[in-house]
Amino acid sequence: MAKETEELATLVWLRQYLRSGNARELVDEFGLSCVAIGEIIDLTPSNVWNALAGKQFPRRPAALRLARLLEQLEVVRLGS
């Protein structure tokens, strides 16, 4: 139950982060392409682009991988 609650909170955070445009800004700040992100999280570049544009939300497994990547980038940005 705790894992499901944590995943749900992560998905809600990701949806808000994508819709706000913050995810696109973060990715642009690091100079990451949709191809590179797609290779990291196993998602097509067009699906990555649509997600970052706030037009489409990936399925749960890919969404969780994207959220983890974005969280890691945030940590790196805050640490620099």
Number of C-alpha atoms within 10 A of each C-alpha: 6 7 8 9 10 11 17 14 12 17 18 11 12 22 20 14 17 21 17 14 13 14 25 19 13 15 18 11 11 11 10 12 14 20 16 15 18 18 12 12 18 15 20 15 16 12 18 25 18 16 22 24 16 18 12 15 19 17 9 12 12 17 21 18 16 25 22 15 16 19 15 12 17 14 11 11 12 8 7 5
